[in-house]
C-alpha cells in the first residue's frame, strides 16, 4: 500500500469517528432526548470568531451566546396585571392564615387574647397544618380542569368564586355572637376546606399564567443605547418575572402588619372582613382586565393520558414503553391516543419532578414560621407588639433582598460570566433554611434560660397574672434573624421552583407540573403534622435542631444528586423552546384571547 492510499484510509477513518460523535445518544436520567452539542463551551474555532455579527432580534450564533452578556427582556404589561391579582389573593390568604394559630388556640372567654376556638397550642398547630396540607393538594384538581377543559383564566375565575364563599363563612362565624353560640368551630372547619379548594385552583394556574404573558422563546441579539451588544435570554426573563411575582406575593403578605392589631383590639372578625374586601378587589381586576391576558387553550385529555403513559412505563420498566413506535415494535396492538413526541415531553416533565422530591424538607422548615414561631413569640415579651406580628419580617426580608439579587448580585455575576443556575440556587436555599432552624433552636434555649418560668413558660405560679399567662423575660425582637434567614431561603428555593416548574414543563402540562411542585408543600405539611407531638416544651428545641440538621444534609445530598443538571440547563431550555415553537406556543395561531378567542400579542414589544 503506498503513502497516498494510507493517507486516504486514515482520512476516511477520522471522518467516520468525527461523524459518530454527533450520532451518540444524548439522554437525561429520565430517558428524554437532549439536543446534541458538538462544540463544548470555549471550544471556538478561528472561523467561528470571524462570523458576521448577528442583526438585532435574530438568534445569536454560538460565539455570541458564549461571549456576549446575557440580560432579561422587558415584562409585558399583562404580567403586571396577573401579579396584582396574586397580590390581592396572597394578602387575603396570609392575612387570614397568619391569625389561625391564635384563633384556634385562644379561649372563647378572651382570657389569653381575642376570643377564639379554645383548642390550645397543639390543636392550633394540627388544624393549621391540615389547612396548609389541603391547600396544596387541591392545586392538582385546578390543574386538571385548566389543562384539559377550561384553560387557566376561566379556572382561576371559578375557583375565585369558591374562595369568596369560604371567606364569607370565615368572617360570619368569627363574629362575637357566633363564638358565643358555638358556631365558630363548625364554621372554621367548613371555611378552611372551601378556602383550600379556592386557593388551590388559583395557585396552580396563576403562576404559569404570568409566564404565559411573555411570548419570546428563543434567544435574540440586542444593541443597547450604550452601544453594547447583548443577548436577550428568555431563561433570565422568566427568572426575573418570577422574582417580581414573588415580590408581589410578599407585598400581599404584609397584611400581617395590620391584621394582628385588628385581632388584638377589635377581634378576629374585623381582620377577616378586611381580607374579604381585598380579595374582592382582586376579583374585580381579574374580570375588568380579562381582555388583556394571553390565555393558552386547554389541551384535551393530556393529564389522564399522562397517567396512562406513566403506568405503561412502570409496567414495562421502560420509559419508552408508552411510545407508539415502541409498542408497534414489541407486538402491542392496542392503539394509544398520543404520539412519540408526547412521551418525550412527559419524560422531560418527570425529570423536573425529580428535582422537587427534596422540596418537602424545605416546606417543613418554612411551615414553622406561621405556626411554632408564632407560639414561640408568645413566650417572649412583646412590649405591646402582638406575637403574630413578627411573621412580617419574612416578607419584608424578601421584598428587600429580591431587588438586591435581581438588580445587583445576579447582573454583577453575569458580567463575569458566572451564572447561578437553578440547582445551585436551590442548594443555597436549603443551607439558609438550615440556618433558620438552628437559630430558632438557639432562641428557644434562650427562652428556657430566662425567668420567670424557665423551661415551662407561663406554667408556673410566678408566670400568672390572674388568669393571664406571663411570658419569659426575653424580647420578642430576638426572633428577627430567623425570619430573615427563611425569607432569603425562599428567594433561592421557592422562586426557583416556580421558574423550574414552568420552564421544564411541556407546553401542554404547565399547570399540572406546577401543581405537582405545589404538592410538595402538602407533603411538607404532612411531615410537619407528624412532628406536632414534639412541639411542646421542652421538646420543641430538639425538634428545631433535628429539622435544621435534616435541611443541611438535604442540601448536600441534593447538590451531589442533581448538580450535573446545571451543566445541561442551557441545552434543556433550548429543547423546551424548540418544542414550544414546534407545538405552536409562541405563535399567533396558538394564543387565545381570554375574552373573545382571538389571538393577541402583548401591546408592549418584548
N, C-alpha and C positions, 0 to 999 in steps of 0.2 A: 504493500500500500504506500503510495507516495505522499509527500507532505501536503499536497493540495487536498487529497482525499481525507487525510487525517484531520485537517483543519475543518473541512466541511462537516465531517461526522461530529467533531467536538462542538461546532456551532449549532448543529441540529439538537444535540443533547442538551445544551444550555437553554435553547429556546423552549424545549419540552419542559424543562424544570421550571423556567420562569412562568410558563403558562399554567403549570399545576398549582402555583402559589395562589393565583386568582380563583382557582376552582375548588379550593378547600372549603369544606363545610363549616361555616361560622354559625354557631347556635349558642344561645344562652342556656342557663341551667334548666329552664323550663322547656327547652326544646324549640323556642321561637327563633326564626332565622334573623340574623343580623346582617346589615349591609357590609359588603367586603371593602376593606380599606387596604389599598395596595401600597400606600406610602405612609410610613409612620411619621408622626409629628416631628418636624425638624429635618426630615429626610428630603429636602428640596433640592432639585437639580438646577443647574445654571439656566436651563431652558424655562423652568418654572419662574425664576426670578425675572426673566426678560419679557414676560407676558404683558400685554397692554392692560392698563388699569380698567377695571370693570366700570361701566357707566352707573350713575346713581339709580337706585331702585331695581337693580339687577342682582342676581345671586352672585356672591363673591367667589373668586377662584380659591383653590386650596391654599395658595400662598397668602392671599388676603385674609382668609379665615385665621391663619396662624400668626400673621404679623400685625394686622390692624387691631385697634382697640375695639372691644365689643361693648355695646351700650343697649339700654332698653328703648322701646318706642314710646310714643305718646299714648295715653289712655283714651279710648273712645268715651264720649260723654255719657252714653247709656250705661257704662260700667259704674260711673259715679251714682247714677240713679239706683242701680241694684244695691250698691253699698249703703245708700241711705235707708233703703228698706230693711237691710240686715241690721243696721244700727238701731232702728226702732224695735225690731224683734228682740235683739240682744239686750237692749235697755229693759224691755219687759221681762225677759227670761231671768236675767241676773238680779233685777230689782226684786222679783218675787222669790226666786230660789235662794237668794242670799239671806232672806228672812226666815226661810222654812225651819232652819235649825232652832232658832229661838221660838218660833210659832208653835212647833211641836213640843218643845221642851217646857215652855213656861206654863205655870199652873193657871187654871181658869180664874182663880181669885185675885190674880195680879201680885202675889207675894214676891215674885222674882222678876218683875217687869210687866210689860203689857200682857193682858190676859191671852192665853193660848190654849193648847190642847192638853197640856199637863202629862205628857208621856215620858218625860225625863230625858237625860242625855243619850242613853243607849237607844231608846225608842226613836229619838230625833235623828240620830245618825243612821239607824236602819232604814227609816222611811225616806230620808233624804237620798241615801244611796240607791234605794229602789227606784225613786223618781229618775235619778241620773241614769240608771241602768236602762229603764224602759224608754227614756227619751232618746237613747242611742241605739235601740233595737228597731224602733219604728221607722227610721230612715230607709230601711230596706223596702218597706211597703211603698213609701213615697217614690223610691227609685223605680220600682217595677211599674207603677202607674205612669210615671213620666216617660220612661224609655220605651214602653210598649204601647201605651194607649193615648195619653193626652198631651205629652210634651211638658217641658219644665214650667212654663208660665202658668198654664191652667192648673197644673197640680199644686203649685205654690198658692194660687188663689183659693182653691178648695180647702186646703189644709189651714190656710189663714182663717177661714170661717170657722173651722173646728176649734182652733186655738182661741178665737174670740169668745166662743161659747164657754170654754173652760175658764177663761178669765172672769166672766160674769159669775160663774158658780163660786170661784175662789173669793171674789170680793163680797158677794152677798152672804156667804156662810161665815165670813170673818167679822161681820158686824157684831157689836156687843150683844144685841138681842139674840143672834143666832148662837153665840157661845153660851149664853145663859140658858138657852133652851136645849142644849145638847146637840145642835145640828152641825157644829163645826167639824167634828171628826169625819162624819159621813160625807160632808161636802168637800173636805180636803182630799180624801181618798178618791172621790169621783173626779175632782178637778185635775189632780195630778195625772190621772190616766188620760183624760181628754186633752190636757195641755201637752202631754208627751206625744200623743198622736199628731197634734197640730205642729209642734216644733220639729218633730221627726220628718214630716212630709216637706217642710220648708228647708230644713238643713241639707238634705241630700241633693237638693236641686238648686239652691241659691248659689252655692259655691261654683258648680260648673256653669251656671247661667252667667255669672260675671265674667268668666274667662271666655265664654262663647261670644261675648261682645267684641273681642279682639279677633280679627279675621286673618292677619298675616300668619302664614305657616312656615315660610322659607326665609332664611337669612337674606339680607339685602345690604348693598353698599349705600352709604350716605355721606355727603360732604357737609360738614358743619359750617356755620357762618365764619368761624375762625380759619377755615381752610383745611382743617384736619379731616382726613377720610377715615370713617369708622364703619363698623359692621353693625347693623340693626339685628339683634339676636332675639327671636321670639321667646327663647327659654328664659332670658333675663327679663323680658317684659312680663311673662307670666309670674316670675318670682316677685317682681315689683307690684303687679296687680294684687297678688295675694297678700303682700305686706300691707298695701293700702286697705284691702278688705279686712285684714285682721286688726289694723289700727281702728277702723270704724267699729268693729265688734267691741273693741275695748273702750272706745269712747262711750258706747252704749252701756258698758259695764259700770260706768261712773254713776249710774242710777243709785248705786250703793252709797254715794255721798249724801243722798237725800233720804232714802227710804229708812235707814236705821233711826234717824232723828224723828221722822214721822211715826215710826213704830213706838219709839220711846215716849213721845209726848202726846200723841193723838190716837195711837192704836194701829194694829196691823192693817185694818181695812182701808185707812187713808192711803197707805203706800200702795196697796193693791189697786186702788182706784186710779192713782196716778199712772201706774203701769198699763192699765187698761186703756186709758186715754192716749198714751204714747203709742201703743200698738195700733190703735185705730188710725192714728196719723200715718203710720207706715203703710197700712192697707189703702188709705186714700192715695198716697204717692204711687203705689203699685198699680192701682186702677186708672188714675188720671194719666199716667205716662205709658200706658200699655202699648201705644203706637210707636214707641221709641226703641223697644227692645228687639234684639235679634233672638228668635226662638227657634231652635232646631226641631224638625218634625220627629215624632216618635218612630221607632224602628221595628214595630211589629212584635214578633214573638222572641225577641233577642234574649231575654232573661231566661225564659223556660227552655229555649234551645240551648243556652249556655249550660244549664244544669244537666240536660240530657247528654250534651257532648262531654262534660266532665265525667259523668257516670260511665260513658264508654271508655274514656281514658283510664279510669280506675279499674274497670272490669277487665280490660285487656293489658293493663300495666304498660301502657304505651301512649305517650302524649299525641301521637299521630293517629291513634286508632279511630278518632272521630272524623277524620278526613274521608270524603267520598272516594278519593283515589286509593287510599289505604284499604278501605272496606272492599272496593272492587277487586283489588289485587289479592285480597285474603279470603275471597269467597263469601263476603257478606252481601246478601242480595237485597235486604230491606233498604229502601231509599230514605235519605235524610234531607230535611229542608234547608240545608246550608251548603256552602262550598268550602274548598280548602282554605281560601283566604280568611273566612270567618274563624276557622280553627286557629290559624296563625295569630289573629287578633286576640282570641281568647287566651292563648298561651302567653301573649305579651301582658295581658291583664293579670294573669296568675303570677307572673314574675313580679309585678308591682305589689301584689297582695302579700308575697313572701316577706317583703320589707316591713309590712305592717304587723307581722306576727309578734314583733317585740314591743309594739306600742302600748299594750295593756300595762306594762310595768310603769311607763311614764304616767299613764292616767291614774294609777294608784297614788303616785306622788302628787299629781295635780289635784286629785279629789280631796286631799287633806285641807286645802285652803278654804273650802266652803263648808267644812264640817268640823273636823277636830281642831283646826286652827282657831275657829270661832269660839269653841269651848275653852281652848287654852287661853285665849284673850280674856275670857270671862273669869279666869283665875287670877288675873292681874289687875292692878289699879288703873282704871280708865280716866280718872280725873275729869269726869263729865263726858267722856267720849264713849259711845256705845261699843260693846265688844265686837259687833259685826261690821263696824266701820273700817276696821283695819284691812278688810279684804280689798279696799280700793287701791292699796299700794301695788297690787298685782297689775291691774290695767294701767295705772299711772306709769309704772316702770316700762310697760310695753309701749305706751304712747311716746315716752321719752326716747327709748332705745331704738325703735323702728326707724325713725328718720336718721338717727346717727349711723345705723348699719347701712341703710339704703343710700344715703347721700354722701357718707364719708368713708366708712370702713370698706364696704364692698367695692366702690369705684377705685379707692386707693389700691386695693389688692389687684384689681384688674389692670391697672396701669403697669403693674409689674408682672402681668400675665399669670397671676395667681387667682385661681377660681375656687371658692369654697363650694364644692358640689354637694348634692343632696345627702349622700351618706356621711360625709364629713360633718355637715351641719347637724344632722340628727345625732351623731355621736357626741358632739359638743353639748347638745341639749340634754342628753342623758347624764353627763357628768355634772351639769349645773343643777339638774333635779336631785341628784345625789347630795350635792352641797346643801340644797334647801332643806332636805330632811335631816341631814346631820346637824344643821344649825337649829332646827326645831327641837331636836333631842337635847341640845345644849340649853336652849331656853327652858325646856321642861325641867331640866336638872336645876337651873337657877330658881325656878318657882318652888321646887321641893326643898331647896336650901334656904328658903325665906319664910319668915313668920307671917301671920300668927299660927297657921295650921301645918306648915311644912309639907309633908308628904300626903296630907289629906285636906286640900284647900276647901275651906268652907264647911269642914266636917268636924270641927272641934268647938267647944263652948266659946273660946275666945274669938272664933270666926263667925259668930252670930250677933246680929243687931236686931233683937226681937225675932221676927220671922224672916229677916233678910240675911242672906249669906254675904260675908265679907271676903274680899279677895286677899291673896298674899301680897306682901309688900314689894312688888316688882312693877315697874312702869310698863304699861302696855306697848310703848314705842319700841321696846326691845325686840318685838316681833318683826319689825320692818324689813331687815335684810332677808328674812325667809321669803317674804312676798316678792322681793326684788329678784332673788335667785330663780324662783319658779316663773316669774314673768319673762325674764330673758330666755329661760329654757323653752318657754312656749314659742318664742320667735324662731328659735332654731329647729324645734321639733314639730310643733303644730302647723306653722305656716308652711314648712317644707312638706308636711304630709298632705295638705290641701293641694299644693302645687304638684306633687308626685302623683297623686291620685288622678289629677286631670291630664297631665302630660303623658302619662304612661298608659292611660285607658284608651281603648279603641274608640272611634267616633260614635259607635252605636251603643256604648256602655259607659258613658261619662258619669251619669247619675248613679248607676249601680256600683261602679268601683268606688265612687265617693261614699256610698252608703256602707260598703264593706270597711272602708277606712274609719268611718264614724262608729261602726260596730265594735271596733277595738276599744272604744271608750266604754261601751256597755260591759265588755269583758273586764275592763279595769274596775268598773263599779262593782261587778260581781266578786272580784278578788278582794276589794275593799270591804264588801259585806262580810266576807269570811274573817276579816280582821276586827270586826266590831267587838267581839269578846275581849280583845286586847286594848280597847280604848278607854278603859277605866284607869284610876290611879292605883298604884304607880306603874302599871304595866305599859301604859302608853309611851313612856320614854323609851322602852326597849323596842316597842313597835316601830317608832320613828327610826331608831338605829338600824333595825333589820331591813326596813324598806330602803334606807339610804345605801346600805351595803349591796342590796339587790340591784339598785339602779346603777351603781358603779360597775358591778360585774356585767350587767346587761350592756353597758357602753362598750366594754372590752370585747365581749362575745359578738356584739352587733358589728363592730368595726372589722374584726377578723373574718366574719362570715360574708360581709357584703362590700368591703372596700373596693373590690375589683369592679363593682358596678359603676363607680365614678369614672373609671378609665373608659367605660363603654357608654358614658352618658350622652356624649355628642352624637354618637352613631345611633343610639336608641331614639333620641329626639328627632334626628333626620328621618329615621324609618317611620316614626309616628307622623311626621309632617307629610311625607310622601303618601302614606296611607290615607291621611285626611284629604289630600288633594285628589287622589285617585277615587276615593269614595264620594267625592263631590263636596266635602266640607270645605268651606272657604270659597267655594264657587257660588256665584249668584243664584243658580237654579236650586241649590240645596238649602238656601236660607229662607225661612218663612217669617213673614211679618206677624207679630203676635196678635195683631188686631184683624187684619183682613187677608192674610195668607200670601201677600205679595213679598217678593224679595226686597230687602232694603239693606244697604251698606250704612255704617255709621256716618253721620254727617261730617265728623272731623276726619281728616285724612290720617291714616295710621300706617 
